[in-house]
Amino acid sequence: MKRYKLINLLREDEEKKEKKIAGPLKTISKDLEDQEQNFKIIKTKDKLVSFLDLMVGKLDPKFKESQAFKQAILSFYKKHK
């Protein structure tokens, strides 16, 4: 029974962390909503790569050098291939 309590506590802690992260991501998403027309011009590989470079340029440099960043990029690729 103690094992299940520990698992539930860990799960609840992870959910709290996700909620804290979700707030800023929602804010970024709302900020980008008024740029919807500009996103429609991204129709080529080069334009998309340029846009993604700009986005990555805004990330924490330590995160960009991390294994987690590489895994995230691979996950994104696998999700959208």
mmCIF file of the N, C-alpha and C atoms, coordinates in Angstrom:
data_MODEL
# 
_entry.id   MODEL 
# 
loop_
_atom_site.group_PDB 
_atom_site.id 
_atom_site.type_symbol 
_atom_site.label_atom_id 
_atom_site.label_alt_id 
_atom_site.label_comp_id 
_atom_site.label_asym_id 
_atom_site.label_entity_id 
_atom_site.label_seq_id 
_atom_site.pdbx_PDB_ins_code 
_atom_site.Cartn_x 
_atom_site.Cartn_y 
_atom_site.Cartn_z 
_atom_site.occupancy 
_atom_site.B_iso_or_equiv 
_atom_site.pdbx_formal_charge 
_atom_site.auth_seq_id 
_atom_site.auth_comp_id 
_atom_site.auth_asym_id 
_atom_site.auth_atom_id 
_atom_site.pdbx_PDB_model_num 
ATOM 1   N N  . MET A 1 1  ? 0.819  -1.203 0.000   1.00 0.00 ? 1  MET A N  1 
ATOM 2   C CA . MET A 1 1  ? 0.000  0.000  0.000   1.00 0.00 ? 1  MET A CA 1 
ATOM 3   C C  . MET A 1 1  ? 0.860  1.262  0.000   1.00 0.00 ? 1  MET A C  1 
ATOM 4   N N  . LYS A 1 2  ? 1.982  1.232  0.719   1.00 0.00 ? 2  LYS A N  1 
ATOM 5   C CA . LYS A 1 2  ? 2.862  2.398  0.764   1.00 0.00 ? 2  LYS A CA 1 
ATOM 6   C C  . LYS A 1 2  ? 3.428  2.714  -0.615  1.00 0.00 ? 2  LYS A C  1 
ATOM 7   N N  . ARG A 1 3  ? 3.680  1.673  -1.381  1.00 0.00 ? 3  ARG A N  1 
ATOM 8   C CA . ARG A 1 3  ? 4.219  1.865  -2.722  1.00 0.00 ? 3  ARG A CA 1 
ATOM 9   C C  . ARG A 1 3  ? 3.234  2.663  -3.579  1.00 0.00 ? 3  ARG A C  1 
ATOM 10  N N  . TYR A 1 4  ? 1.958  2.349  -3.503  1.00 0.00 ? 4  TYR A N  1 
ATOM 11  C CA . TYR A 1 4  ? 0.949  3.065  -4.280  1.00 0.00 ? 4  TYR A CA 1 
ATOM 12  C C  . TYR A 1 4  ? 0.840  4.520  -3.848  1.00 0.00 ? 4  TYR A C  1 
ATOM 13  N N  . LYS A 1 5  ? 0.981  4.770  -2.538  1.00 0.00 ? 5  LYS A N  1 
ATOM 14  C CA . LYS A 1 5  ? 0.942  6.146  -2.050  1.00 0.00 ? 5  LYS A CA 1 
ATOM 15  C C  . LYS A 1 5  ? 2.116  6.939  -2.599  1.00 0.00 ? 5  LYS A C  1 
ATOM 16  N N  . LEU A 1 6  ? 3.292  6.308  -2.613  1.00 0.00 ? 6  LEU A N  1 
ATOM 17  C CA . LEU A 1 6  ? 4.473  6.967  -3.145  1.00 0.00 ? 6  LEU A CA 1 
ATOM 18  C C  . LEU A 1 6  ? 4.307  7.258  -4.629  1.00 0.00 ? 6  LEU A C  1 
ATOM 19  N N  . ILE A 1 7  ? 3.787  6.294  -5.366  1.00 0.00 ? 7  ILE A N  1 
ATOM 20  C CA . ILE A 1 7  ? 3.557  6.486  -6.798  1.00 0.00 ? 7  ILE A CA 1 
ATOM 21  C C  . ILE A 1 7  ? 2.576  7.628  -7.027  1.00 0.00 ? 7  ILE A C  1 
ATOM 22  N N  . ASN A 1 8  ? 1.504  7.673  -6.246  1.00 0.00 ? 8  ASN A N  1 
ATOM 23  C CA . ASN A 1 8  ? 0.515  8.746  -6.381  1.00 0.00 ? 8  ASN A CA 1 
ATOM 24  C C  . ASN A 1 8  ? 1.120  10.102 -6.039  1.00 0.00 ? 8  ASN A C  1 
ATOM 25  N N  . LEU A 1 9  ? 1.960  10.152 -5.006  1.00 0.00 ? 9  LEU A N  1 
ATOM 26  C CA . LEU A 1 9  ? 2.605  11.411 -4.634  1.00 0.00 ? 9  LEU A CA 1 
ATOM 27  C C  . LEU A 1 9  ? 3.538  11.881 -5.752  1.00 0.00 ? 9  LEU A C  1 
ATOM 28  N N  . LEU A 1 10 ? 4.282  10.959 -6.322  1.00 0.00 ? 10 LEU A N  1 
ATOM 29  C CA . LEU A 1 10 ? 5.170  11.315 -7.426  1.00 0.00 ? 10 LEU A CA 1 
ATOM 30  C C  . LEU A 1 10 ? 4.371  11.798 -8.628  1.00 0.00 ? 10 LEU A C  1 
ATOM 31  N N  . ARG A 1 11 ? 3.269  11.130 -8.908  1.00 0.00 ? 11 ARG A N  1 
ATOM 32  C CA . ARG A 1 11 ? 2.413  11.520 -10.027 1.00 0.00 ? 11 ARG A CA 1 
ATOM 33  C C  . ARG A 1 11 ? 1.822  12.913 -9.789  1.00 0.00 ? 11 ARG A C  1 
ATOM 34  N N  . GLU A 1 12 ? 1.361  13.179 -8.573  1.00 0.00 ? 12 GLU A N  1 
ATOM 35  C CA . GLU A 1 12 ? 0.803  14.489 -8.250  1.00 0.00 ? 12 GLU A CA 1 
ATOM 36  C C  . GLU A 1 12 ? 1.859  15.581 -8.376  1.00 0.00 ? 12 GLU A C  1 
ATOM 37  N N  . ASP A 1 13 ? 3.083  15.286 -7.925  1.00 0.00 ? 13 ASP A N  1 
ATOM 38  C CA . ASP A 1 13 ? 4.178  16.257 -8.033  1.00 0.00 ? 13 ASP A CA 1 
ATOM 39  C C  . ASP A 1 13 ? 4.470  16.573 -9.494  1.00 0.00 ? 13 ASP A C  1 
ATOM 40  N N  . GLU A 1 14 ? 4.481  15.556 -10.326 1.00 0.00 ? 14 GLU A N  1 
ATOM 41  C CA . GLU A 1 14 ? 4.732  15.743 -11.762 1.00 0.00 ? 14 GLU A CA 1 
ATOM 42  C C  . GLU A 1 14 ? 3.614  16.564 -12.399 1.00 0.00 ? 14 GLU A C  1 
ATOM 43  N N  . GLU A 1 15 ? 2.361  16.319 -12.000 1.00 0.00 ? 15 GLU A N  1 
ATOM 44  C CA . GLU A 1 15 ? 1.234  17.084 -12.533 1.00 0.00 ? 15 GLU A CA 1 
ATOM 45  C C  . GLU A 1 15 ? 1.339  18.555 -12.143 1.00 0.00 ? 15 GLU A C  1 
ATOM 46  N N  . LYS A 1 16 ? 1.787  18.827 -10.907 1.00 0.00 ? 16 LYS A N  1 
ATOM 47  C CA . LYS A 1 16 ? 1.959  20.214 -10.468 1.00 0.00 ? 16 LYS A CA 1 
ATOM 48  C C  . LYS A 1 16 ? 3.026  20.911 -11.303 1.00 0.00 ? 16 LYS A C  1 
ATOM 49  N N  . LYS A 1 17 ? 4.123  20.202 -11.583 1.00 0.00 ? 17 LYS A N  1 
ATOM 50  C CA . LYS A 1 17 ? 5.187  20.781 -12.407 1.00 0.00 ? 17 LYS A CA 1 
ATOM 51  C C  . LYS A 1 17 ? 4.673  21.084 -13.808 1.00 0.00 ? 17 LYS A C  1 
ATOM 52  N N  . GLU A 1 18 ? 3.885  20.171 -14.371 1.00 0.00 ? 18 GLU A N  1 
ATOM 53  C CA . GLU A 1 18 ? 3.332  20.372 -15.711 1.00 0.00 ? 18 GLU A CA 1 
ATOM 54  C C  . GLU A 1 18 ? 2.399  21.578 -15.744 1.00 0.00 ? 18 GLU A C  1 
ATOM 55  N N  . LYS A 1 19 ? 1.603  21.780 -14.693 1.00 0.00 ? 19 LYS A N  1 
ATOM 56  C CA . LYS A 1 19 ? 0.698  22.924 -14.650 1.00 0.00 ? 19 LYS A CA 1 
ATOM 57  C C  . LYS A 1 19 ? 1.481  24.229 -14.602 1.00 0.00 ? 19 LYS A C  1 
ATOM 58  N N  . LYS A 1 20 ? 2.609  24.249 -13.854 1.00 0.00 ? 20 LYS A N  1 
ATOM 59  C CA . LYS A 1 20 ? 3.430  25.453 -13.777 1.00 0.00 ? 20 LYS A CA 1 
ATOM 60  C C  . LYS A 1 20 ? 4.009  25.790 -15.141 1.00 0.00 ? 20 LYS A C  1 
ATOM 61  N N  . ILE A 1 21 ? 4.406  24.794 -15.892 1.00 0.00 ? 21 ILE A N  1 
ATOM 62  C CA . ILE A 1 21 ? 4.972  24.999 -17.220 1.00 0.00 ? 21 ILE A CA 1 
ATOM 63  C C  . ILE A 1 21 ? 3.880  25.380 -18.208 1.00 0.00 ? 21 ILE A C  1 
ATOM 64  N N  . ALA A 1 22 ? 2.716  24.795 -18.078 1.00 0.00 ? 22 ALA A N  1 
ATOM 65  C CA . ALA A 1 22 ? 1.623  25.029 -19.027 1.00 0.00 ? 22 ALA A CA 1 
ATOM 66  C C  . ALA A 1 22 ? 1.224  26.502 -19.075 1.00 0.00 ? 22 ALA A C  1 
ATOM 67  N N  . GLY A 1 23 ? 1.252  27.186 -17.963 1.00 0.00 ? 23 GLY A N  1 
ATOM 68  C CA . GLY A 1 23 ? 0.869  28.603 -17.920 1.00 0.00 ? 23 GLY A CA 1 
ATOM 69  C C  . GLY A 1 23 ? 1.684  29.461 -18.872 1.00 0.00 ? 23 GLY A C  1 
ATOM 70  N N  . PRO A 1 24 ? 3.019  29.433 -18.763 1.00 0.00 ? 24 PRO A N  1 
ATOM 71  C CA . PRO A 1 24 ? 3.827  30.228 -19.693 1.00 0.00 ? 24 PRO A CA 1 
ATOM 72  C C  . PRO A 1 24 ? 3.657  29.812 -21.154 1.00 0.00 ? 24 PRO A C  1 
ATOM 73  N N  . LEU A 1 25 ? 3.464  28.523 -21.401 1.00 0.00 ? 25 LEU A N  1 
ATOM 74  C CA . LEU A 1 25 ? 3.271  28.080 -22.785 1.00 0.00 ? 25 LEU A CA 1 
ATOM 75  C C  . LEU A 1 25 ? 1.959  28.609 -23.344 1.00 0.00 ? 25 LEU A C  1 
ATOM 76  N N  . LYS A 1 26 ? 0.935  28.655 -22.515 1.00 0.00 ? 26 LYS A N  1 
ATOM 77  C CA . LYS A 1 26 ? -0.342 29.229 -22.955 1.00 0.00 ? 26 LYS A CA 1 
ATOM 78  C C  . LYS A 1 26 ? -0.184 30.710 -23.266 1.00 0.00 ? 26 LYS A C  1 
ATOM 79  N N  . THR A 1 27 ? 0.607  31.401 -22.447 1.00 0.00 ? 27 THR A N  1 
ATOM 80  C CA . THR A 1 27 ? 0.843  32.821 -22.674 1.00 0.00 ? 27 THR A CA 1 
ATOM 81  C C  . THR A 1 27 ? 1.551  33.042 -24.007 1.00 0.00 ? 27 THR A C  1 
ATOM 82  N N  . ILE A 1 28 ? 2.575  32.239 -24.281 1.00 0.00 ? 28 ILE A N  1 
ATOM 83  C CA . ILE A 1 28 ? 3.288  32.342 -25.554 1.00 0.00 ? 28 ILE A CA 1 
ATOM 84  C C  . ILE A 1 28 ? 2.337  32.070 -26.712 1.00 0.00 ? 28 ILE A C  1 
ATOM 85  N N  . SER A 1 29 ? 1.510  31.047 -26.569 1.00 0.00 ? 29 SER A N  1 
ATOM 86  C CA . SER A 1 29 ? 0.564  30.704 -27.619 1.00 0.00 ? 29 SER A CA 1 
ATOM 87  C C  . SER A 1 29 ? -0.406 31.855 -27.885 1.00 0.00 ? 29 SER A C  1 
ATOM 88  N N  . LYS A 1 30 ? -0.911 32.477 -26.830 1.00 0.00 ? 30 LYS A N  1 
ATOM 89  C CA . LYS A 1 30 ? -1.823 33.608 -26.999 1.00 0.00 ? 30 LYS A CA 1 
ATOM 90  C C  . LYS A 1 30 ? -1.122 34.784 -27.672 1.00 0.00 ? 30 LYS A C  1 
ATOM 91  N N  . ASP A 1 31 ? 0.144  35.009 -27.302 1.00 0.00 ? 31 ASP A N  1 
ATOM 92  C CA . ASP A 1 31 ? 0.906  36.093 -27.922 1.00 0.00 ? 31 ASP A CA 1 
ATOM 93  C C  . ASP A 1 31 ? 1.068  35.873 -29.424 1.00 0.00 ? 31 ASP A C  1 
ATOM 94  N N  . LEU A 1 32 ? 1.157  34.622 -29.836 1.00 0.00 ? 32 LEU A N  1 
ATOM 95  C CA . LEU A 1 32 ? 1.352  34.306 -31.247 1.00 0.00 ? 32 LEU A CA 1 
ATOM 96  C C  . LEU A 1 32 ? 0.054  34.301 -32.058 1.00 0.00 ? 32 LEU A C  1 
ATOM 97  N N  . GLU A 1 33 ? -1.087 34.261 -31.386 1.00 0.00 ? 33 GLU A N  1 
ATOM 98  C CA . GLU A 1 33 ? -2.369 34.195 -32.093 1.00 0.00 ? 33 GLU A CA 1 
ATOM 99  C C  . GLU A 1 33 ? -2.565 35.343 -33.070 1.00 0.00 ? 33 GLU A C  1 
ATOM 100 N N  . ASP A 1 34 ? -2.118 36.539 -32.692 1.00 0.00 ? 34 ASP A N  1 
ATOM 101 C CA . ASP A 1 34 ? -2.319 37.687 -33.582 1.00 0.00 ? 34 ASP A CA 1 
ATOM 102 C C  . ASP A 1 34 ? -1.353 37.674 -34.769 1.00 0.00 ? 34 ASP A C  1 
ATOM 103 N N  . GLN A 1 35 ? -0.459 36.690 -34.815 1.00 0.00 ? 35 GLN A N  1 
ATOM 104 C CA . GLN A 1 35 ? 0.484  36.560 -35.927 1.00 0.00 ? 35 GLN A CA 1 
ATOM 105 C C  . GLN A 1 35 ? 0.081  35.449 -36.902 1.00 0.00 ? 35 GLN A C  1 
ATOM 106 N N  . GLU A 1 36 ? -1.136 34.973 -36.773 1.00 0.00 ? 36 GLU A N  1 
ATOM 107 C CA . GLU A 1 36 ? -1.600 33.830 -37.573 1.00 0.00 ? 36 GLU A CA 1 
ATOM 108 C C  . GLU A 1 36 ? -1.382 34.045 -39.076 1.00 0.00 ? 36 GLU A C  1 
ATOM 109 N N  . GLN A 1 37 ? -1.664 35.218 -39.572 1.00 0.00 ? 37 GLN A N  1 
ATOM 110 C CA . GLN A 1 37 ? -1.484 35.501 -41.003 1.00 0.00 ? 37 GLN A CA 1 
ATOM 111 C C  . GLN A 1 37 ? -0.016 35.370 -41.400 1.00 0.00 ? 37 GLN A C  1 
ATOM 112 N N  . ASN A 1 38 ? 0.874  35.811 -40.532 1.00 0.00 ? 38 ASN A N  1 
ATOM 113 C CA . ASN A 1 38 ? 2.303  35.724 -40.835 1.00 0.00 ? 38 ASN A CA 1 
ATOM 114 C C  . ASN A 1 38 ? 2.783  34.278 -40.889 1.00 0.00 ? 38 ASN A C  1 
ATOM 115 N N  . PHE A 1 39 ? 2.193  33.419 -40.092 1.00 0.00 ? 39 PHE A N  1 
ATOM 116 C CA . PHE A 1 39 ? 2.578  32.009 -40.108 1.00 0.00 ? 39 PHE A CA 1 
ATOM 117 C C  . PHE A 1 39 ? 2.209  31.349 -41.440 1.00 0.00 ? 39 PHE A C  1 
ATOM 118 N N  . LYS A 1 40 ? 1.203  31.870 -42.095 1.00 0.00 ? 40 LYS A N  1 
ATOM 119 C CA . LYS A 1 40 ? 0.754  31.272 -43.357 1.00 0.00 ? 40 LYS A CA 1 
ATOM 120 C C  . LYS A 1 40 ? 1.757  31.444 -44.492 1.00 0.00 ? 40 LYS A C  1 
ATOM 121 N N  . ILE A 1 41 ? 2.715  32.357 -44.342 1.00 0.00 ? 41 ILE A N  1 
ATOM 122 C CA . ILE A 1 41 ? 3.723  32.527 -45.395 1.00 0.00 ? 41 ILE A CA 1 
ATOM 123 C C  . ILE A 1 41 ? 4.818  31.456 -45.307 1.00 0.00 ? 41 ILE A C  1 
ATOM 124 N N  . ILE A 1 42 ? 4.823  30.711 -44.231 1.00 0.00 ? 42 ILE A N  1 
ATOM 125 C CA . ILE A 1 42 ? 5.836  29.652 -44.067 1.00 0.00 ? 42 ILE A CA 1 
ATOM 126 C C  . ILE A 1 42 ? 5.361  28.432 -44.848 1.00 0.00 ? 42 ILE A C  1 
ATOM 127 N N  . LYS A 1 43 ? 5.876  28.324 -46.071 1.00 0.00 ? 43 LYS A N  1 
ATOM 128 C CA . LYS A 1 43 ? 5.445  27.236 -46.955 1.00 0.00 ? 43 LYS A CA 1 
ATOM 129 C C  . LYS A 1 43 ? 6.613  26.482 -47.577 1.00 0.00 ? 43 LYS A C  1 
ATOM 130 N N  . THR A 1 44 ? 7.833  26.843 -47.186 1.00 0.00 ? 44 THR A N  1 
ATOM 131 C CA . THR A 1 44 ? 9.002  26.155 -47.738 1.00 0.00 ? 44 THR A CA 1 
ATOM 132 C C  . THR A 1 44 ? 9.886  25.659 -46.594 1.00 0.00 ? 44 THR A C  1 
ATOM 133 N N  . LYS A 1 45 ? 10.740 24.723 -46.923 1.00 0.00 ? 45 LYS A N  1 
ATOM 134 C CA . LYS A 1 45 ? 11.676 24.188 -45.939 1.00 0.00 ? 45 LYS A CA 1 
ATOM 135 C C  . LYS A 1 45 ? 12.560 25.302 -45.377 1.00 0.00 ? 45 LYS A C  1 
ATOM 136 N N  . ASP A 1 46 ? 13.086 26.145 -46.250 1.00 0.00 ? 46 ASP A N  1 
ATOM 137 C CA . ASP A 1 46 ? 13.994 27.208 -45.809 1.00 0.00 ? 46 ASP A CA 1 
ATOM 138 C C  . ASP A 1 46 ? 13.313 28.193 -44.863 1.00 0.00 ? 46 ASP A C  1 
ATOM 139 N N  . LYS A 1 47 ? 12.068 28.562 -45.168 1.00 0.00 ? 47 LYS A N  1 
ATOM 140 C CA . LYS A 1 47 ? 11.345 29.480 -44.283 1.00 0.00 ? 47 LYS A CA 1 
ATOM 141 C C  . LYS A 1 47 ? 11.063 28.828 -42.930 1.00 0.00 ? 47 LYS A C  1 
ATOM 142 N N  . LEU A 1 48 ? 10.716 27.557 -42.948 1.00 0.00 ? 48 LEU A N  1 
ATOM 143 C CA . LEU A 1 48 ? 10.453 26.868 -41.684 1.00 0.00 ? 48 LEU A CA 1 
ATOM 144 C C  . LEU A 1 48 ? 11.730 26.752 -40.859 1.00 0.00 ? 48 LEU A C  1 
ATOM 145 N N  . VAL A 1 49 ? 12.822 26.401 -41.493 1.00 0.00 ? 49 VAL A N  1 
ATOM 146 C CA . VAL A 1 49 ? 14.093 26.294 -40.766 1.00 0.00 ? 49 VAL A CA 1 
ATOM 147 C C  . VAL A 1 49 ? 14.487 27.653 -40.183 1.00 0.00 ? 49 VAL A C  1 
ATOM 148 N N  . SER A 1 50 ? 14.303 28.717 -40.934 1.00 0.00 ? 50 SER A N  1 
ATOM 149 C CA . SER A 1 50 ? 14.603 30.062 -40.433 1.00 0.00 ? 50 SER A CA 1 
ATOM 150 C C  . SER A 1 50 ? 13.745 30.392 -39.216 1.00 0.00 ? 50 SER A C  1 
ATOM 151 N N  . PHE A 1 51 ? 12.463 30.076 -39.315 1.00 0.00 ? 51 PHE A N  1 
ATOM 152 C CA . PHE A 1 51 ? 11.555 30.327 -38.193 1.00 0.00 ? 51 PHE A CA 1 
ATOM 153 C C  . PHE A 1 51 ? 11.957 29.513 -36.965 1.00 0.00 ? 51 PHE A C  1 
ATOM 154 N N  . LEU A 1 52 ? 12.245 28.235 -37.179 1.00 0.00 ? 52 LEU A N  1 
ATOM 155 C CA . LEU A 1 52 ? 12.645 27.383 -36.049 1.00 0.00 ? 52 LEU A CA 1 
ATOM 156 C C  . LEU A 1 52 ? 13.956 27.862 -35.433 1.00 0.00 ? 52 LEU A C  1 
ATOM 157 N N  . ASP A 1 53 ? 14.893 28.344 -36.271 1.00 0.00 ? 53 ASP A N  1 
ATOM 158 C CA . ASP A 1 53 ? 16.136 28.913 -35.754 1.00 0.00 ? 53 ASP A CA 1 
ATOM 159 C C  . ASP A 1 53 ? 15.862 30.106 -34.840 1.00 0.00 ? 53 ASP A C  1 
ATOM 160 N N  . LEU A 1 54 ? 14.912 30.948 -35.256 1.00 0.00 ? 54 LEU A N  1 
ATOM 161 C CA . LEU A 1 54 ? 14.544 32.098 -34.419 1.00 0.00 ? 54 LEU A CA 1 
ATOM 162 C C  . LEU A 1 54 ? 13.971 31.643 -33.077 1.00 0.00 ? 54 LEU A C  1 
ATOM 163 N N  . MET A 1 55 ? 13.118 30.621 -33.126 1.00 0.00 ? 55 MET A N  1 
ATOM 164 C CA . MET A 1 55 ? 12.506 30.106 -31.893 1.00 0.00 ? 55 MET A CA 1 
ATOM 165 C C  . MET A 1 55 ? 13.575 29.507 -30.968 1.00 0.00 ? 55 MET A C  1 
ATOM 166 N N  . VAL A 1 56 ? 14.459 28.695 -31.532 1.00 0.00 ? 56 VAL A N  1 
ATOM 167 C CA . VAL A 1 56 ? 15.512 28.062 -30.742 1.00 0.00 ? 56 VAL A CA 1 
ATOM 168 C C  . VAL A 1 56 ? 16.445 29.129 -30.158 1.00 0.00 ? 56 VAL A C  1 
ATOM 169 N N  . GLY A 1 57 ? 16.635 30.204 -30.900 1.00 0.00 ? 57 GLY A N  1 
ATOM 170 C CA . GLY A 1 57 ? 17.474 31.294 -30.419 1.00 0.00 ? 57 GLY A CA 1 
ATOM 171 C C  . GLY A 1 57 ? 16.950 31.944 -29.146 1.00 0.00 ? 57 GLY A C  1 
ATOM 172 N N  . LYS A 1 58 ? 15.674 31.786 -28.878 1.00 0.00 ? 58 LYS A N  1 
ATOM 173 C CA . LYS A 1 58 ? 15.057 32.373 -27.681 1.00 0.00 ? 58 LYS A CA 1 
ATOM 174 C C  . LYS A 1 58 ? 15.157 31.458 -26.459 1.00 0.00 ? 58 LYS A C  1 
ATOM 175 N N  . LEU A 1 59 ? 15.585 30.211 -26.662 1.00 0.00 ? 59 LEU A N  1 
ATOM 176 C CA . LEU A 1 59 ? 15.654 29.251 -25.563 1.00 0.00 ? 59 LEU A CA 1 
ATOM 177 C C  . LEU A 1 59 ? 16.899 29.470 -24.704 1.00 0.00 ? 59 LEU A C  1 
ATOM 178 N N  . ASP A 1 60 ? 16.856 28.930 -23.507 1.00 0.00 ? 60 ASP A N  1 
ATOM 179 C CA . ASP A 1 60 ? 17.989 28.962 -22.587 1.00 0.00 ? 60 ASP A CA 1 
ATOM 180 C C  . ASP A 1 60 ? 19.181 28.242 -23.237 1.00 0.00 ? 60 ASP A C  1 
ATOM 181 N N  . PRO A 1 61 ? 20.335 28.904 -23.344 1.00 0.00 ? 61 PRO A N  1 
ATOM 182 C CA . PRO A 1 61 ? 21.496 28.275 -23.975 1.00 0.00 ? 61 PRO A CA 1 
ATOM 183 C C  . PRO A 1 61 ? 21.896 26.940 -23.334 1.00 0.00 ? 61 PRO A C  1 
ATOM 184 N N  . LYS A 1 62 ? 21.767 26.827 -22.038 1.00 0.00 ? 62 LYS A N  1 
ATOM 185 C CA . LYS A 1 62 ? 22.108 25.567 -21.370 1.00 0.00 ? 62 LYS A CA 1 
ATOM 186 C C  . LYS A 1 62 ? 21.169 24.448 -21.825 1.00 0.00 ? 62 LYS A C  1 
ATOM 187 N N  . PHE A 1 63 ? 19.898 24.783 -22.000 1.00 0.00 ? 63 PHE A N  1 
ATOM 188 C CA . PHE A 1 63 ? 18.939 23.780 -22.455 1.00 0.00 ? 63 PHE A CA 1 
ATOM 189 C C  . PHE A 1 63 ? 19.268 23.337 -23.878 1.00 0.00 ? 63 PHE A C  1 
ATOM 190 N N  . LYS A 1 64 ? 19.652 24.299 -24.739 1.00 0.00 ? 64 LYS A N  1 
ATOM 191 C CA . LYS A 1 64 ? 19.966 23.963 -26.133 1.00 0.00 ? 64 LYS A CA 1 
ATOM 192 C C  . LYS A 1 64 ? 21.141 22.990 -26.236 1.00 0.00 ? 64 LYS A C  1 
ATOM 193 N N  . GLU A 1 65 ? 22.023 23.004 -25.260 1.00 0.00 ? 65 GLU A N  1 
ATOM 194 C CA . GLU A 1 65 ? 23.190 22.120 -25.256 1.00 0.00 ? 65 GLU A CA 1 
ATOM 195 C C  . GLU A 1 65 ? 22.901 20.780 -24.578 1.00 0.00 ? 65 GLU A C  1 
ATOM 196 N N  . SER A 1 66 ? 21.728 20.640 -24.020 1.00 0.00 ? 66 SER A N  1 
ATOM 197 C CA . SER A 1 66 ? 21.415 19.447 -23.238 1.00 0.00 ? 66 SER A CA 1 
ATOM 198 C C  . SER A 1 66 ? 20.903 18.287 -24.096 1.00 0.00 ? 66 SER A C  1 
ATOM 199 N N  . GLN A 1 67 ? 20.973 17.117 -23.506 1.00 0.00 ? 67 GLN A N  1 
ATOM 200 C CA . GLN A 1 67 ? 20.442 15.923 -24.143 1.00 0.00 ? 67 GLN A CA 1 
ATOM 201 C C  . GLN A 1 67 ? 18.914 16.024 -24.260 1.00 0.00 ? 67 GLN A C  1 
ATOM 202 N N  . ALA A 1 68 ? 18.287 16.678 -23.297 1.00 0.00 ? 68 ALA A N  1 
ATOM 203 C CA . ALA A 1 68 ? 16.828 16.838 -23.317 1.00 0.00 ? 68 ALA A CA 1 
ATOM 204 C C  . ALA A 1 68 ? 16.386 17.609 -24.561 1.00 0.00 ? 68 ALA A C  1 
ATOM 205 N N  . PHE A 1 69 ? 17.163 18.617 -24.967 1.00 0.00 ? 69 PHE A N  1 
ATOM 206 C CA . PHE A 1 69 ? 16.839 19.379 -26.176 1.00 0.00 ? 69 PHE A CA 1 
ATOM 207 C C  . PHE A 1 69 ? 16.888 18.473 -27.405 1.00 0.00 ? 69 PHE A C  1 
ATOM 208 N N  . LYS A 1 70 ? 17.947 17.683 -27.498 1.00 0.00 ? 70 LYS A N  1 
ATOM 209 C CA . LYS A 1 70 ? 18.087 16.770 -28.636 1.00 0.00 ? 70 LYS A CA 1 
ATOM 210 C C  . LYS A 1 70 ? 16.940 15.765 -28.668 1.00 0.00 ? 70 LYS A C  1 
ATOM 211 N N  . GLN A 1 71 ? 16.573 15.253 -27.509 1.00 0.00 ? 71 GLN A N  1 
ATOM 212 C CA . GLN A 1 71 ? 15.466 14.303 -27.436 1.00 0.00 ? 71 GLN A CA 1 
ATOM 213 C C  . GLN A 1 71 ? 14.157 14.968 -27.832 1.00 0.00 ? 71 GLN A C  1 
ATOM 214 N N  . ALA A 1 72 ? 13.975 16.210 -27.429 1.00 0.00 ? 72 ALA A N  1 
ATOM 215 C CA . ALA A 1 72 ? 12.749 16.937 -27.782 1.00 0.00 ? 72 ALA A CA 1 
ATOM 216 C C  . ALA A 1 72 ? 12.652 17.141 -29.291 1.00 0.00 ? 72 ALA A C  1 
ATOM 217 N N  . ILE A 1 73 ? 13.777 17.496 -29.915 1.00 0.00 ? 73 ILE A N  1 
ATOM 218 C CA . ILE A 1 73 ? 13.788 17.694 -31.368 1.00 0.00 ? 73 ILE A CA 1 
ATOM 219 C C  . ILE A 1 73 ? 13.457 16.386 -32.075 1.00 0.00 ? 73 ILE A C  1 
ATOM 220 N N  . LEU A 1 74 ? 14.050 15.286 -31.621 1.00 0.00 ? 74 LEU A N  1 
ATOM 221 C CA . LEU A 1 74 ? 13.763 13.978 -32.218 1.00 0.00 ? 74 LEU A CA 1 
ATOM 222 C C  . LEU A 1 74 ? 12.299 13.588 -32.019 1.00 0.00 ? 74 LEU A C  1 
ATOM 223 N N  . SER A 1 75 ? 11.757 13.836 -30.847 1.00 0.00 ? 75 SER A N  1 
ATOM 224 C CA . SER A 1 75 ? 10.349 13.538 -30.573 1.00 0.00 ? 75 SER A CA 1 
ATOM 225 C C  . SER A 1 75 ? 9.444  14.358 -31.480 1.00 0.00 ? 75 SER A C  1 
ATOM 226 N N  . PHE A 1 76 ? 9.777  15.620 -31.646 1.00 0.00 ? 76 PHE A N  1 
ATOM 227 C CA . PHE A 1 76 ? 9.003  16.490 -32.529 1.00 0.00 ? 76 PHE A CA 1 
ATOM 228 C C  . PHE A 1 76 ? 9.037  15.956 -33.955 1.00 0.00 ? 76 PHE A C  1 
ATOM 229 N N  . TYR A 1 77 ? 10.215 15.571 -34.414 1.00 0.00 ? 77 TYR A N  1 
ATOM 230 C CA . TYR A 1 77 ? 10.353 15.024 -35.764 1.00 0.00 ? 77 TYR A CA 1 
ATOM 231 C C  . TYR A 1 77 ? 9.504  13.764 -35.924 1.00 0.00 ? 77 TYR A C  1 
ATOM 232 N N  . LYS A 1 78 ? 9.618  12.852 -34.978 1.00 0.00 ? 78 LYS A N  1 
ATOM 233 C CA . LYS A 1 78 ? 8.875  11.591 -35.060 1.00 0.00 ? 78 LYS A CA 1 
ATOM 234 C C  . LYS A 1 78 ? 7.363  11.839 -35.044 1.00 0.00 ? 78 LYS A C  1 
ATOM 235 N N  . LYS A 1 79 ? 6.952  12.828 -34.278 1.00 0.00 ? 79 LYS A N  1 
ATOM 236 C CA . LYS A 1 79 ? 5.527  13.144 -34.176 1.00 0.00 ? 79 LYS A CA 1 
ATOM 237 C C  . LYS A 1 79 ? 4.973  13.686 -35.493 1.00 0.00 ? 79 LYS A C  1 
ATOM 238 N N  . HIS A 1 80 ? 5.789  14.430 -36.216 1.00 0.00 ? 80 HIS A N  1 
ATOM 239 C CA . HIS A 1 80 ? 5.301  15.129 -37.415 1.00 0.00 ? 80 HIS A CA 1 
ATOM 240 C C  . HIS A 1 80 ? 5.821  14.565 -38.732 1.00 0.00 ? 80 HIS A C  1 
ATOM 241 N N  . LYS A 1 81 ? 6.516  13.440 -38.688 1.00 0.00 ? 81 LYS A N  1 
ATOM 242 C CA . LYS A 1 81 ? 7.044  12.918 -39.961 1.00 0.00 ? 81 LYS A CA 1 
ATOM 243 C C  . LYS A 1 81 ? 5.989  12.214 -40.772 1.00 0.00 ? 81 LYS A C  1 
# 
